[in-house]
Amino acid sequence: MPYTNKSRPYKHEYQMQKKRGEHDDRMERQRARRSYDKKGIARKGKDIAHVKALSKGGSNKDGTKLESPSKNRSFRRKSNGAMK
């Protein structure tokens, strides 16, 4: 959806993300990436996978692991992006 005649409503998009609950999961993923960087673990070309998926109520406390992108993104998804 290109905004050709007006600027993009970043503030509105951010508020909608928070309203839908996407913001909390994004922050949880970011904290997991930063913890691996802080420990000095090289994650180049790898994804950080949560042992219990965030869409299923998991968190960083449940555990994380390094996986290849094809393995981590291979789950069947619902229309909203959550795992089936």
C-alpha positions in Angstrom: 0.0 0.0 0.0 2.1 2.9 -1.2 1.5 6.3 0.2 2.0 8.5 -2.9 0.0 11.6 -1.9 0.5 11.6 1.8 3.1 10.5 4.4 3.0 7.0 6.0 1.1 7.0 9.4 3.9 5.5 11.5 2.4 6.5 14.8 -1.0 4.9 13.9 0.7 1.7 12.7 2.6 1.4 16.0 -0.6 1.9 18.0 -2.4 -0.8 15.9 0.5 -3.2 16.5 0.3 -2.6 20.3 -3.5 -3.1 20.1 -3.2 -6.4 18.2 -0.6 -7.7 20.7 2.2 -7.9 18.1 4.4 -5.5 19.9 5.0 -7.7 23.0 6.1 -10.7 20.9 8.4 -8.5 18.8 10.1 -7.2 21.9 10.4 -10.8 23.3 12.2 -11.8 20.0 14.4 -8.8 20.2 15.4 -9.5 23.8 16.3 -13.1 22.8 18.5 -11.9 20.0 20.3 -9.4 22.3 20.9 -12.0 24.9 22.7 -14.2 22.4 24.7 -11.2 21.2 25.6 -10.3 24.8 26.9 -13.9 25.4 29.0 -13.6 22.3 27.3 -16.5 20.5 27.6 -16.2 16.8 24.2 -16.5 15.2 25.1 -15.6 11.6 22.7 -17.3 9.2 20.7 -18.8 12.1 17.4 -18.1 13.7 16.7 -18.0 17.4 13.8 -20.4 18.0 11.8 -20.5 21.1 11.3 -23.9 22.6 7.6 -23.1 23.2 6.4 -20.8 20.5 5.4 -17.2 21.4 2.1 -17.7 19.6 1.4 -20.6 21.9 2.2 -18.6 25.1 5.9 -19.2 25.3 8.6 -16.8 26.4 12.4 -16.5 26.7 12.2 -18.1 30.1 10.9 -21.3 28.4 14.2 -21.5 26.5 15.7 -20.6 23.1 17.9 -22.4 20.7 19.7 -21.7 17.4 18.1 -23.3 14.3 18.5 -22.9 10.6 15.9 -20.6 9.0 14.4 -23.4 7.0 13.8 -25.5 10.1 12.5 -22.6 12.2 10.0 -21.3 9.6 8.7 -24.6 8.4 5.6 -24.8 10.6 2.1 -24.7 9.1 0.5 -21.3 9.9 -3.0 -19.9 10.3 -4.1 -16.8 8.4 -2.9 -14.6 11.3 0.6 -16.1 11.3 0.2 -18.3 14.4 1.2 -22.0 14.3 -1.6 -24.5 13.7 
